[in-house]
Amino acid sequence: MRAIDAPGAWRYATGEGIIIGIADTGQTWHPELAAKTLPGYDFVSADQSRDGNGWDPNPNDEGDWGP
């Protein structure tokens, strides 16, 4: 954060009203982000997904840990 001077950017913008998209392996619930998170989608195929049902409108991260 220091390398890009993130603290110094706050005097110019705080992100209010900004929507961003994130491509990741899934989302986990977090109290600071829950009310700010829009619905997502799961693009992990059935043979690789931990929830066993492949592509679906449930973006939760089931984790990649072993049994």
mmCIF file as Biopython writes it, N, C-alpha, C and O atoms, coordinates in Angstrom:
data_model
#
loop_
_atom_site.group_PDB
_atom_site.id
_atom_site.type_symbol
_atom_site.label_atom_id
_atom_site.label_alt_id
_atom_site.label_comp_id
_atom_site.label_asym_id
_atom_site.label_entity_id
_atom_site.label_seq_id
_atom_site.pdbx_PDB_ins_code
_atom_site.Cartn_x
_atom_site.Cartn_y
_atom_site.Cartn_z
_atom_site.occupancy
_atom_site.B_iso_or_equiv
_atom_site.auth_seq_id
_atom_site.auth_asym_id
_atom_site.pdbx_PDB_model_num
ATOM 1   N N  . MET A ? 1  ? 0.813   -1.191  0.000   1.0 0.0 1  A 1 
ATOM 2   C CA . MET A ? 1  ? 0.000   0.000   0.000   1.0 0.0 1  A 1 
ATOM 3   C C  . MET A ? 1  ? 0.864   1.266   0.000   1.0 0.0 1  A 1 
ATOM 4   O O  . MET A ? 1  ? 0.505   2.275   -0.607  1.0 0.0 1  A 1 
ATOM 5   N N  . ARG A ? 2  ? 1.991   1.195   0.681   1.0 0.0 2  A 1 
ATOM 6   C CA . ARG A ? 2  ? 2.868   2.376   0.688   1.0 0.0 2  A 1 
ATOM 7   C C  . ARG A ? 2  ? 3.493   2.610   -0.674  1.0 0.0 2  A 1 
ATOM 8   O O  . ARG A ? 2  ? 3.713   3.757   -1.065  1.0 0.0 2  A 1 
ATOM 9   N N  . ALA A ? 3  ? 3.786   1.533   -1.407  1.0 0.0 3  A 1 
ATOM 10  C CA . ALA A ? 3  ? 4.450   1.674   -2.703  1.0 0.0 3  A 1 
ATOM 11  C C  . ALA A ? 3  ? 3.606   2.467   -3.694  1.0 0.0 3  A 1 
ATOM 12  O O  . ALA A ? 3  ? 4.152   3.143   -4.566  1.0 0.0 3  A 1 
ATOM 13  N N  . ILE A ? 4  ? 2.293   2.393   -3.573  1.0 0.0 4  A 1 
ATOM 14  C CA . ILE A ? 4  ? 1.426   3.148   -4.485  1.0 0.0 4  A 1 
ATOM 15  C C  . ILE A ? 4  ? 0.841   4.387   -3.817  1.0 0.0 4  A 1 
ATOM 16  O O  . ILE A ? 4  ? -0.013  5.055   -4.400  1.0 0.0 4  A 1 
ATOM 17  N N  . ASP A ? 5  ? 1.288   4.702   -2.605  1.0 0.0 5  A 1 
ATOM 18  C CA . ASP A ? 5  ? 0.829   5.849   -1.822  1.0 0.0 5  A 1 
ATOM 19  C C  . ASP A ? 5  ? -0.688  5.855   -1.658  1.0 0.0 5  A 1 
ATOM 20  O O  . ASP A ? 5  ? -1.340  6.881   -1.847  1.0 0.0 5  A 1 
ATOM 21  N N  . ALA A ? 6  ? -1.240  4.694   -1.303  1.0 0.0 6  A 1 
ATOM 22  C CA . ALA A ? 6  ? -2.687  4.587   -1.097  1.0 0.0 6  A 1 
ATOM 23  C C  . ALA A ? 6  ? -3.203  5.585   -0.058  1.0 0.0 6  A 1 
ATOM 24  O O  . ALA A ? 6  ? -4.245  6.199   -0.289  1.0 0.0 6  A 1 
ATOM 25  N N  . PRO A ? 7  ? -2.517  5.773   1.083   1.0 0.0 7  A 1 
ATOM 26  C CA . PRO A ? 7  ? -3.026  6.763   2.036   1.0 0.0 7  A 1 
ATOM 27  C C  . PRO A ? 7  ? -3.116  8.163   1.436   1.0 0.0 7  A 1 
ATOM 28  O O  . PRO A ? 7  ? -4.048  8.900   1.756   1.0 0.0 7  A 1 
ATOM 29  N N  . GLY A ? 8  ? -2.187  8.545   0.584   1.0 0.0 8  A 1 
ATOM 30  C CA . GLY A ? 8  ? -2.205  9.860   -0.032  1.0 0.0 8  A 1 
ATOM 31  C C  . GLY A ? 8  ? -3.352  10.043  -1.023  1.0 0.0 8  A 1 
ATOM 32  O O  . GLY A ? 8  ? -3.767  11.171  -1.291  1.0 0.0 8  A 1 
ATOM 33  N N  . ALA A ? 9  ? -3.866  8.937   -1.568  1.0 0.0 9  A 1 
ATOM 34  C CA . ALA A ? 9  ? -4.965  9.018   -2.536  1.0 0.0 9  A 1 
ATOM 35  C C  . ALA A ? 9  ? -6.279  9.401   -1.887  1.0 0.0 9  A 1 
ATOM 36  O O  . ALA A ? 9  ? -7.164  9.916   -2.570  1.0 0.0 9  A 1 
ATOM 37  N N  . TRP A ? 10 ? -6.438  9.170   -0.593  1.0 0.0 10 A 1 
ATOM 38  C CA . TRP A ? 10 ? -7.697  9.470   0.083   1.0 0.0 10 A 1 
ATOM 39  C C  . TRP A ? 10 ? -8.074  10.943  0.011   1.0 0.0 10 A 1 
ATOM 40  O O  . TRP A ? 10 ? -9.258  11.267  0.100   1.0 0.0 10 A 1 
ATOM 41  N N  . ARG A ? 11 ? -7.128  11.831  -0.145  1.0 0.0 11 A 1 
ATOM 42  C CA . ARG A ? 11 ? -7.490  13.254  -0.239  1.0 0.0 11 A 1 
ATOM 43  C C  . ARG A ? 11 ? -8.143  13.582  -1.585  1.0 0.0 11 A 1 
ATOM 44  O O  . ARG A ? 11 ? -8.765  14.634  -1.731  1.0 0.0 11 A 1 
ATOM 45  N N  . TYR A ? 12 ? -8.003  12.681  -2.571  1.0 0.0 12 A 1 
ATOM 46  C CA . TYR A ? 12 ? -8.594  12.896  -3.889  1.0 0.0 12 A 1 
ATOM 47  C C  . TYR A ? 12 ? -9.898  12.122  -4.095  1.0 0.0 12 A 1 
ATOM 48  O O  . TYR A ? 12 ? -10.813 12.605  -4.761  1.0 0.0 12 A 1 
ATOM 49  N N  . ALA A ? 13 ? -9.977  10.933  -3.525  1.0 0.0 13 A 1 
ATOM 50  C CA . ALA A ? 13 ? -11.178 10.101  -3.706  1.0 0.0 13 A 1 
ATOM 51  C C  . ALA A ? 13 ? -11.207 9.024   -2.631  1.0 0.0 13 A 1 
ATOM 52  O O  . ALA A ? 13 ? -10.168 8.540   -2.184  1.0 0.0 13 A 1 
ATOM 53  N N  . THR A ? 14 ? -12.420 8.660   -2.226  1.0 0.0 14 A 1 
ATOM 54  C CA . THR A ? 14 ? -12.577 7.612   -1.215  1.0 0.0 14 A 1 
ATOM 55  C C  . THR A ? 14 ? -13.272 6.378   -1.760  1.0 0.0 14 A 1 
ATOM 56  O O  . THR A ? 14 ? -13.485 5.413   -1.026  1.0 0.0 14 A 1 
ATOM 57  N N  . GLY A ? 15 ? -13.628 6.394   -3.039  1.0 0.0 15 A 1 
ATOM 58  C CA . GLY A ? 15 ? -14.313 5.262   -3.643  1.0 0.0 15 A 1 
ATOM 59  C C  . GLY A ? 15 ? -15.821 5.344   -3.562  1.0 0.0 15 A 1 
ATOM 60  O O  . GLY A ? 15 ? -16.509 4.425   -4.007  1.0 0.0 15 A 1 
ATOM 61  N N  . GLU A ? 16 ? -16.352 6.415   -3.007  1.0 0.0 16 A 1 
ATOM 62  C CA . GLU A ? 16 ? -17.800 6.582   -2.890  1.0 0.0 16 A 1 
ATOM 63  C C  . GLU A ? 16 ? -18.456 6.519   -4.268  1.0 0.0 16 A 1 
ATOM 64  O O  . GLU A ? 16 ? -18.064 7.247   -5.180  1.0 0.0 16 A 1 
ATOM 65  N N  . GLY A ? 17 ? -19.458 5.645   -4.416  1.0 0.0 17 A 1 
ATOM 66  C CA . GLY A ? 17 ? -20.192 5.528   -5.669  1.0 0.0 17 A 1 
ATOM 67  C C  . GLY A ? 17 ? -19.502 4.724   -6.752  1.0 0.0 17 A 1 
ATOM 68  O O  . GLY A ? 17 ? -20.002 4.656   -7.875  1.0 0.0 17 A 1 
ATOM 69  N N  . ILE A ? 18 ? -18.388 4.125   -6.452  1.0 0.0 18 A 1 
ATOM 70  C CA . ILE A ? 18 ? -17.626 3.360   -7.432  1.0 0.0 18 A 1 
ATOM 71  C C  . ILE A ? 18 ? -17.991 1.881   -7.329  1.0 0.0 18 A 1 
ATOM 72  O O  . ILE A ? 18 ? -18.069 1.333   -6.230  1.0 0.0 18 A 1 
ATOM 73  N N  . ILE A ? 19 ? -18.215 1.239   -8.472  1.0 0.0 19 A 1 
ATOM 74  C CA . ILE A ? 19 ? -18.474 -0.201  -8.519  1.0 0.0 19 A 1 
ATOM 75  C C  . ILE A ? 19 ? -17.290 -0.853  -9.221  1.0 0.0 19 A 1 
ATOM 76  O O  . ILE A ? 19 ? -16.878 -0.410  -10.294 1.0 0.0 19 A 1 
ATOM 77  N N  . ILE A ? 20 ? -16.750 -1.893  -8.623  1.0 0.0 20 A 1 
ATOM 78  C CA . ILE A ? 20 ? -15.637 -2.605  -9.234  1.0 0.0 20 A 1 
ATOM 79  C C  . ILE A ? 20 ? -16.023 -4.069  -9.423  1.0 0.0 20 A 1 
ATOM 80  O O  . ILE A ? 20 ? -16.909 -4.578  -8.736  1.0 0.0 20 A 1 
ATOM 81  N N  . GLY A ? 21 ? -15.371 -4.725  -10.333 1.0 0.0 21 A 1 
ATOM 82  C CA . GLY A ? 21 ? -15.577 -6.150  -10.557 1.0 0.0 21 A 1 
ATOM 83  C C  . GLY A ? 21 ? -14.311 -6.900  -10.189 1.0 0.0 21 A 1 
ATOM 84  O O  . GLY A ? 21 ? -13.203 -6.416  -10.424 1.0 0.0 21 A 1 
ATOM 85  N N  . ILE A ? 22 ? -14.472 -8.067  -9.620  1.0 0.0 22 A 1 
ATOM 86  C CA . ILE A ? 22 ? -13.331 -8.868  -9.202  1.0 0.0 22 A 1 
ATOM 87  C C  . ILE A ? 22 ? -13.474 -10.285 -9.757  1.0 0.0 22 A 1 
ATOM 88  O O  . ILE A ? 22 ? -14.507 -10.929 -9.573  1.0 0.0 22 A 1 
ATOM 89  N N  . ALA A ? 23 ? -12.446 -10.758 -10.426 1.0 0.0 23 A 1 
ATOM 90  C CA . ALA A ? 23 ? -12.409 -12.145 -10.888 1.0 0.0 23 A 1 
ATOM 91  C C  . ALA A ? 23 ? -11.545 -12.908 -9.898  1.0 0.0 23 A 1 
ATOM 92  O O  . ALA A ? 23 ? -10.356 -12.627 -9.746  1.0 0.0 23 A 1 
ATOM 93  N N  . ASP A ? 24 ? -12.156 -13.876 -9.229  1.0 0.0 24 A 1 
ATOM 94  C CA . ASP A ? 24 ? -11.462 -14.606 -8.181  1.0 0.0 24 A 1 
ATOM 95  C C  . ASP A ? 24 ? -12.010 -16.029 -8.139  1.0 0.0 24 A 1 
ATOM 96  O O  . ASP A ? 24 ? -12.893 -16.377 -8.922  1.0 0.0 24 A 1 
ATOM 97  N N  . THR A ? 25 ? -11.496 -16.839 -7.242  1.0 0.0 25 A 1 
ATOM 98  C CA . THR A ? 25 ? -11.970 -18.216 -7.121  1.0 0.0 25 A 1 
ATOM 99  C C  . THR A ? 25 ? -13.250 -18.322 -6.319  1.0 0.0 25 A 1 
ATOM 100 O O  . THR A ? 25 ? -13.814 -19.410 -6.207  1.0 0.0 25 A 1 
ATOM 101 N N  . GLY A ? 26 ? -13.719 -17.231 -5.765  1.0 0.0 26 A 1 
ATOM 102 C CA . GLY A ? 26 ? -14.961 -17.241 -5.003  1.0 0.0 26 A 1 
ATOM 103 C C  . GLY A ? 26 ? -14.940 -16.159 -3.956  1.0 0.0 26 A 1 
ATOM 104 O O  . GLY A ? 26 ? -13.930 -15.486 -3.753  1.0 0.0 26 A 1 
ATOM 105 N N  . GLN A ? 27 ? -16.060 -16.000 -3.298  1.0 0.0 27 A 1 
ATOM 106 C CA . GLN A ? 27 ? -16.136 -14.985 -2.258  1.0 0.0 27 A 1 
ATOM 107 C C  . GLN A ? 27 ? -16.446 -15.636 -0.921  1.0 0.0 27 A 1 
ATOM 108 O O  . GLN A ? 27 ? -17.147 -16.645 -0.848  1.0 0.0 27 A 1 
ATOM 109 N N  . THR A ? 28 ? -15.919 -15.049 0.116   1.0 0.0 28 A 1 
ATOM 110 C CA . THR A ? 28 ? -16.242 -15.467 1.473   1.0 0.0 28 A 1 
ATOM 111 C C  . THR A ? 28 ? -16.886 -14.283 2.176   1.0 0.0 28 A 1 
ATOM 112 O O  . THR A ? 28 ? -16.603 -13.131 1.850   1.0 0.0 28 A 1 
ATOM 113 N N  . TRP A ? 29 ? -17.742 -14.564 3.126   1.0 0.0 29 A 1 
ATOM 114 C CA . TRP A ? 29 ? -18.461 -13.509 3.814   1.0 0.0 29 A 1 
ATOM 115 C C  . TRP A ? 29 ? -17.513 -12.713 4.692   1.0 0.0 29 A 1 
ATOM 116 O O  . TRP A ? 29 ? -16.657 -13.282 5.369   1.0 0.0 29 A 1 
ATOM 117 N N  . HIS A ? 30 ? -17.667 -11.385 4.679   1.0 0.0 30 A 1 
ATOM 118 C CA . HIS A ? 30 ? -16.882 -10.507 5.534   1.0 0.0 30 A 1 
ATOM 119 C C  . HIS A ? 30 ? -17.803 -9.384  5.998   1.0 0.0 30 A 1 
ATOM 120 O O  . HIS A ? 30 ? -18.504 -8.796  5.174   1.0 0.0 30 A 1 
ATOM 121 N N  . PRO A ? 31 ? -17.823 -9.068  7.295   1.0 0.0 31 A 1 
ATOM 122 C CA . PRO A ? 31 ? -18.773 -8.085  7.809   1.0 0.0 31 A 1 
ATOM 123 C C  . PRO A ? 31 ? -18.655 -6.691  7.179   1.0 0.0 31 A 1 
ATOM 124 O O  . PRO A ? 31 ? -19.657 -5.985  7.066   1.0 0.0 31 A 1 
ATOM 125 N N  . GLU A ? 32 ? -17.468 -6.295  6.777   1.0 0.0 32 A 1 
ATOM 126 C CA . GLU A ? 32 ? -17.293 -4.966  6.190   1.0 0.0 32 A 1 
ATOM 127 C C  . GLU A ? 32 ? -17.746 -4.907  4.733   1.0 0.0 32 A 1 
ATOM 128 O O  . GLU A ? 32 ? -18.030 -3.829  4.212   1.0 0.0 32 A 1 
ATOM 129 N N  . LEU A ? 33 ? -17.812 -6.062  4.079   1.0 0.0 33 A 1 
ATOM 130 C CA . LEU A ? 33 ? -18.139 -6.071  2.658   1.0 0.0 33 A 1 
ATOM 131 C C  . LEU A ? 33 ? -19.521 -6.630  2.348   1.0 0.0 33 A 1 
ATOM 132 O O  . LEU A ? 33 ? -20.025 -6.421  1.245   1.0 0.0 33 A 1 
ATOM 133 N N  . ALA A ? 34 ? -20.145 -7.329  3.279   1.0 0.0 34 A 1 
ATOM 134 C CA . ALA A ? 34 ? -21.408 -8.022  3.021   1.0 0.0 34 A 1 
ATOM 135 C C  . ALA A ? 34 ? -22.483 -7.107  2.442   1.0 0.0 34 A 1 
ATOM 136 O O  . ALA A ? 34 ? -23.146 -7.488  1.478   1.0 0.0 34 A 1 
ATOM 137 N N  . ALA A ? 35 ? -22.672 -5.934  2.989   1.0 0.0 35 A 1 
ATOM 138 C CA . ALA A ? 35 ? -23.712 -5.026  2.511   1.0 0.0 35 A 1 
ATOM 139 C C  . ALA A ? 35 ? -23.331 -4.324  1.210   1.0 0.0 35 A 1 
ATOM 140 O O  . ALA A ? 35 ? -24.166 -3.672  0.584   1.0 0.0 35 A 1 
ATOM 141 N N  . LYS A ? 36 ? -22.070 -4.458  0.809   1.0 0.0 36 A 1 
ATOM 142 C CA . LYS A ? 36 ? -21.589 -3.764  -0.388  1.0 0.0 36 A 1 
ATOM 143 C C  . LYS A ? 36 ? -21.312 -4.721  -1.543  1.0 0.0 36 A 1 
ATOM 144 O O  . LYS A ? 36 ? -20.836 -4.298  -2.596  1.0 0.0 36 A 1 
ATOM 145 N N  . THR A ? 37 ? -21.608 -6.014  -1.353  1.0 0.0 37 A 1 
ATOM 146 C CA . THR A ? 37 ? -21.302 -7.018  -2.360  1.0 0.0 37 A 1 
ATOM 147 C C  . THR A ? 37 ? -22.548 -7.347  -3.177  1.0 0.0 37 A 1 
ATOM 148 O O  . THR A ? 37 ? -23.601 -7.655  -2.619  1.0 0.0 37 A 1 
ATOM 149 N N  . LEU A ? 38 ? -22.421 -7.280  -4.492  1.0 0.0 38 A 1 
ATOM 150 C CA . LEU A ? 38 ? -23.517 -7.630  -5.384  1.0 0.0 38 A 1 
ATOM 151 C C  . LEU A ? 38 ? -23.493 -9.128  -5.665  1.0 0.0 38 A 1 
ATOM 152 O O  . LEU A ? 38 ? -22.473 -9.781  -5.445  1.0 0.0 38 A 1 
ATOM 153 N N  . PRO A ? 39 ? -24.604 -9.681  -6.149  1.0 0.0 39 A 1 
ATOM 154 C CA . PRO A ? 39 ? -24.613 -11.114 -6.473  1.0 0.0 39 A 1 
ATOM 155 C C  . PRO A ? 39 ? -23.518 -11.452 -7.482  1.0 0.0 39 A 1 
ATOM 156 O O  . PRO A ? 39 ? -23.184 -10.640 -8.345  1.0 0.0 39 A 1 
ATOM 157 N N  . GLY A ? 40 ? -22.975 -12.634 -7.367  1.0 0.0 40 A 1 
ATOM 158 C CA . GLY A ? 40 ? -21.915 -13.076 -8.258  1.0 0.0 40 A 1 
ATOM 159 C C  . GLY A ? 40 ? -22.276 -14.364 -8.950  1.0 0.0 40 A 1 
ATOM 160 O O  . GLY A ? 40 ? -23.443 -14.758 -8.965  1.0 0.0 40 A 1 
ATOM 161 N N  . TYR A ? 41 ? -21.291 -15.028 -9.524  1.0 0.0 41 A 1 
ATOM 162 C CA . TYR A ? 41 ? -21.511 -16.265 -10.254 1.0 0.0 41 A 1 
ATOM 163 C C  . TYR A ? 41 ? -20.313 -17.181 -10.074 1.0 0.0 41 A 1 
ATOM 164 O O  . TYR A ? 41 ? -19.182 -16.713 -9.947  1.0 0.0 41 A 1 
ATOM 165 N N  . ASP A ? 42 ? -20.556 -18.479 -10.062 1.0 0.0 42 A 1 
ATOM 166 C CA . ASP A ? 42 ? -19.533 -19.510 -9.913  1.0 0.0 42 A 1 
ATOM 167 C C  . ASP A ? 42 ? -19.216 -20.078 -11.297 1.0 0.0 42 A 1 
ATOM 168 O O  . ASP A ? 42 ? -20.076 -20.696 -11.925 1.0 0.0 42 A 1 
ATOM 169 N N  . PHE A ? 43 ? -17.991 -19.871 -11.772 1.0 0.0 43 A 1 
ATOM 170 C CA . PHE A ? 43 ? -17.586 -20.375 -13.080 1.0 0.0 43 A 1 
ATOM 171 C C  . PHE A ? 43 ? -16.618 -21.552 -12.969 1.0 0.0 43 A 1 
ATOM 172 O O  . PHE A ? 43 ? -15.872 -21.831 -13.907 1.0 0.0 43 A 1 
ATOM 173 N N  . VAL A ? 44 ? -16.627 -22.241 -11.830 1.0 0.0 44 A 1 
ATOM 174 C CA . VAL A ? 44 ? -15.761 -23.403 -11.651 1.0 0.0 44 A 1 
ATOM 175 C C  . VAL A ? 44 ? -16.532 -24.640 -12.112 1.0 0.0 44 A 1 
ATOM 176 O O  . VAL A ? 44 ? -17.664 -24.859 -11.682 1.0 0.0 44 A 1 
ATOM 177 N N  . SER A ? 45 ? -15.925 -25.447 -12.984 1.0 0.0 45 A 1 
ATOM 178 C CA . SER A ? 45 ? -16.616 -26.610 -13.542 1.0 0.0 45 A 1 
ATOM 179 C C  . SER A ? 45 ? -16.911 -27.657 -12.470 1.0 0.0 45 A 1 
ATOM 180 O O  . SER A ? 45 ? -16.248 -27.697 -11.434 1.0 0.0 45 A 1 
ATOM 181 N N  . ALA A ? 46 ? -17.906 -28.502 -12.725 1.0 0.0 46 A 1 
ATOM 182 C CA . ALA A ? 46 ? -18.378 -29.480 -11.746 1.0 0.0 46 A 1 
ATOM 183 C C  . ALA A ? 46 ? -17.270 -30.425 -11.279 1.0 0.0 46 A 1 
ATOM 184 O O  . ALA A ? 46 ? -17.234 -30.795 -10.105 1.0 0.0 46 A 1 
ATOM 185 N N  . ASP A ? 47 ? -16.371 -30.819 -12.175 1.0 0.0 47 A 1 
ATOM 186 C CA . ASP A ? 47 ? -15.318 -31.752 -11.774 1.0 0.0 47 A 1 
ATOM 187 C C  . ASP A ? 47 ? -14.233 -31.098 -10.914 1.0 0.0 47 A 1 
ATOM 188 O O  . ASP A ? 47 ? -13.415 -31.801 -10.321 1.0 0.0 47 A 1 
ATOM 189 N N  . GLN A ? 48 ? -14.214 -29.779 -10.840 1.0 0.0 48 A 1 
ATOM 190 C CA . GLN A ? 48 ? -13.225 -29.056 -10.036 1.0 0.0 48 A 1 
ATOM 191 C C  . GLN A ? 48 ? -13.833 -28.345 -8.829  1.0 0.0 48 A 1 
ATOM 192 O O  . GLN A ? 48 ? -13.104 -27.922 -7.932  1.0 0.0 48 A 1 
ATOM 193 N N  . SER A ? 49 ? -15.156 -28.209 -8.797  1.0 0.0 49 A 1 
ATOM 194 C CA . SER A ? 49 ? -15.780 -27.420 -7.737  1.0 0.0 49 A 1 
ATOM 195 C C  . SER A ? 49 ? -15.972 -28.226 -6.464  1.0 0.0 49 A 1 
ATOM 196 O O  . SER A ? 49 ? -16.205 -29.434 -6.516  1.0 0.0 49 A 1 
ATOM 197 N N  . ARG A ? 50 ? -15.875 -27.565 -5.334  1.0 0.0 50 A 1 
ATOM 198 C CA . ARG A ? 50 ? -16.096 -28.226 -4.048  1.0 0.0 50 A 1 
ATOM 199 C C  . ARG A ? 50 ? -17.587 -28.396 -3.758  1.0 0.0 50 A 1 
ATOM 200 O O  . ARG A ? 50 ? -17.971 -29.259 -2.969  1.0 0.0 50 A 1 
ATOM 201 N N  . ASP A ? 51 ? -18.437 -27.567 -4.401  1.0 0.0 51 A 1 
ATOM 202 C CA . ASP A ? 51 ? -19.876 -27.717 -4.158  1.0 0.0 51 A 1 
ATOM 203 C C  . ASP A ? 51 ? -20.484 -28.782 -5.068  1.0 0.0 51 A 1 
ATOM 204 O O  . ASP A ? 51 ? -21.642 -29.159 -4.887  1.0 0.0 51 A 1 
ATOM 205 N N  . GLY A ? 52 ? -19.713 -29.275 -6.051  1.0 0.0 52 A 1 
ATOM 206 C CA . GLY A ? 52 ? -20.127 -30.401 -6.874  1.0 0.0 52 A 1 
ATOM 207 C C  . GLY A ? 52 ? -21.139 -30.113 -7.962  1.0 0.0 52 A 1 
ATOM 208 O O  . GLY A ? 52 ? -21.569 -31.037 -8.653  1.0 0.0 52 A 1 
ATOM 209 N N  . ASN A ? 53 ? -21.537 -28.853 -8.139  1.0 0.0 53 A 1 
ATOM 210 C CA . ASN A ? 53 ? -22.558 -28.606 -9.151  1.0 0.0 53 A 1 
ATOM 211 C C  . ASN A ? 53 ? -22.114 -27.677 -10.269 1.0 0.0 53 A 1 
ATOM 212 O O  . ASN A ? 53 ? -22.947 -27.234 -11.060 1.0 0.0 53 A 1 
ATOM 213 N N  . GLY A ? 54 ? -20.843 -27.372 -10.357 1.0 0.0 54 A 1 
ATOM 214 C CA . GLY A ? 54 ? -20.325 -26.575 -11.467 1.0 0.0 54 A 1 
ATOM 215 C C  . GLY A ? 54 ? -20.850 -25.161 -11.520 1.0 0.0 54 A 1 
ATOM 216 O O  . GLY A ? 54 ? -21.088 -24.529 -10.492 1.0 0.0 54 A 1 
ATOM 217 N N  . TRP A ? 55 ? -21.029 -24.666 -12.754 1.0 0.0 55 A 1 
ATOM 218 C CA . TRP A ? 55 ? -21.444 -23.278 -12.966 1.0 0.0 55 A 1 
ATOM 219 C C  . TRP A ? 55 ? -22.817 -23.033 -12.363 1.0 0.0 55 A 1 
ATOM 220 O O  . TRP A ? 55 ? -23.765 -23.767 -12.644 1.0 0.0 55 A 1 
ATOM 221 N N  . ASP A ? 56 ? -22.923 -22.001 -11.533 1.0 0.0 56 A 1 
ATOM 222 C CA . ASP A ? 56 ? -24.204 -21.662 -10.923 1.0 0.0 56 A 1 
ATOM 223 C C  . ASP A ? 56 ? -24.143 -20.243 -10.354 1.0 0.0 56 A 1 
ATOM 224 O O  . ASP A ? 56 ? -23.063 -19.657 -10.284 1.0 0.0 56 A 1 
ATOM 225 N N  . PRO A ? 57 ? -25.285 -19.683 -9.947  1.0 0.0 57 A 1 
ATOM 226 C CA . PRO A ? 57 ? -25.298 -18.312 -9.434  1.0 0.0 57 A 1 
ATOM 227 C C  . PRO A ? 57 ? -24.923 -18.199 -7.958  1.0 0.0 57 A 1 
ATOM 228 O O  . PRO A ? 57 ? -25.287 -17.218 -7.310  1.0 0.0 57 A 1 
ATOM 229 N N  . ASN A ? 58 ? -24.210 -19.170 -7.419  1.0 0.0 58 A 1 
ATOM 230 C CA . ASN A ? 58 ? -23.743 -19.132 -6.034  1.0 0.0 58 A 1 
ATOM 231 C C  . ASN A ? 58 ? -22.227 -18.921 -6.053  1.0 0.0 58 A 1 
ATOM 232 O O  . ASN A ? 58 ? -21.487 -19.870 -6.314  1.0 0.0 58 A 1 
ATOM 233 N N  . PRO A ? 59 ? -21.745 -17.703 -5.783  1.0 0.0 59 A 1 
ATOM 234 C CA . PRO A ? 59 ? -20.326 -17.405 -5.889  1.0 0.0 59 A 1 
ATOM 235 C C  . PRO A ? 59 ? -19.493 -17.740 -4.653  1.0 0.0 59 A 1 
ATOM 236 O O  . PRO A ? 59 ? -18.315 -17.386 -4.597  1.0 0.0 59 A 1 
ATOM 237 N N  . ASN A ? 60 ? -20.074 -18.410 -3.670  1.0 0.0 60 A 1 
ATOM 238 C CA . ASN A ? 60 ? -19.327 -18.692 -2.442  1.0 0.0 60 A 1 
ATOM 239 C C  . ASN A ? 60 ? -18.100 -19.540 -2.690  1.0 0.0 60 A 1 
ATOM 240 O O  . ASN A ? 60 ? -18.130 -20.478 -3.487  1.0 0.0 60 A 1 
ATOM 241 N N  . ASP A ? 61 ? -17.029 -19.209 -2.008  1.0 0.0 61 A 1 
ATOM 242 C CA . ASP A ? 61 ? -15.774 -19.941 -2.099  1.0 0.0 61 A 1 
ATOM 243 C C  . ASP A ? 61 ? -15.850 -21.139 -1.174  1.0 0.0 61 A 1 
ATOM 244 O O  . ASP A ? 61 ? -15.873 -20.987 0.047   1.0 0.0 61 A 1 
ATOM 245 N N  . GLU A ? 62 ? -15.890 -22.321 -1.749  1.0 0.0 62 A 1 
ATOM 246 C CA . GLU A ? 62 ? -15.962 -23.553 -0.962  1.0 0.0 62 A 1 
ATOM 247 C C  . GLU A ? 62 ? -14.588 -23.977 -0.446  1.0 0.0 62 A 1 
ATOM 248 O O  . GLU A ? 62 ? -14.481 -24.922 0.334   1.0 0.0 62 A 1 
ATOM 249 N N  . GLY A ? 63 ? -13.555 -23.291 -0.875  1.0 0.0 63 A 1 
ATOM 250 C CA . GLY A ? 63 ? -12.186 -23.615 -0.445  1.0 0.0 63 A 1 
ATOM 251 C C  . GLY A ? 63 ? -11.569 -24.682 -1.327  1.0 0.0 63 A 1 
ATOM 252 O O  . GLY A ? 63 ? -12.274 -25.409 -2.027  1.0 0.0 63 A 1 
ATOM 253 N N  . ASP A ? 64 ? -10.252 -24.773 -1.289  1.0 0.0 64 A 1 
ATOM 254 C CA . ASP A ? 64 ? -9.568  -25.779 -2.086  1.0 0.0 64 A 1 
ATOM 255 C C  . ASP A ? 64 ? -8.770  -26.737 -1.223  1.0 0.0 64 A 1 
ATOM 256 O O  . ASP A ? 64 ? -7.841  -27.389 -1.701  1.0 0.0 64 A 1 
ATOM 257 N N  . TRP A ? 65 ? -9.129  -26.819 0.034   1.0 0.0 65 A 1 
ATOM 258 C CA . TRP A ? 65 ? -8.481  -27.702 0.976   1.0 0.0 65 A 1 
ATOM 259 C C  . TRP A ? 65 ? -8.949  -29.131 0.756   1.0 0.0 65 A 1 
ATOM 260 O O  . TRP A ? 65 ? -10.036 -29.350 0.221   1.0 0.0 65 A 1 
ATOM 261 N N  . GLY A ? 66 ? -8.154  -30.093 1.157   1.0 0.0 66 A 1 
ATOM 262 C CA . GLY A ? 66 ? -8.516  -31.504 1.020   1.0 0.0 66 A 1 
ATOM 263 C C  . GLY A ? 66 ? -9.432  -31.966 2.130   1.0 0.0 66 A 1 
ATOM 264 O O  . GLY A ? 66 ? -9.597  -31.271 3.132   1.0 0.0 66 A 1 
ATOM 265 N N  . PRO A ? 67 ? -10.035 -33.143 1.961   1.0 0.0 67 A 1 
ATOM 266 C CA . PRO A ? 67 ? -10.956 -33.657 3.001   1.0 0.0 67 A 1 
ATOM 267 C C  . PRO A ? 67 ? -10.245 -33.968 4.318   1.0 0.0 67 A 1 
ATOM 268 O O  . PRO A ? 67 ? -10.883 -34.403 5.277   1.0 0.0 67 A 1 
#
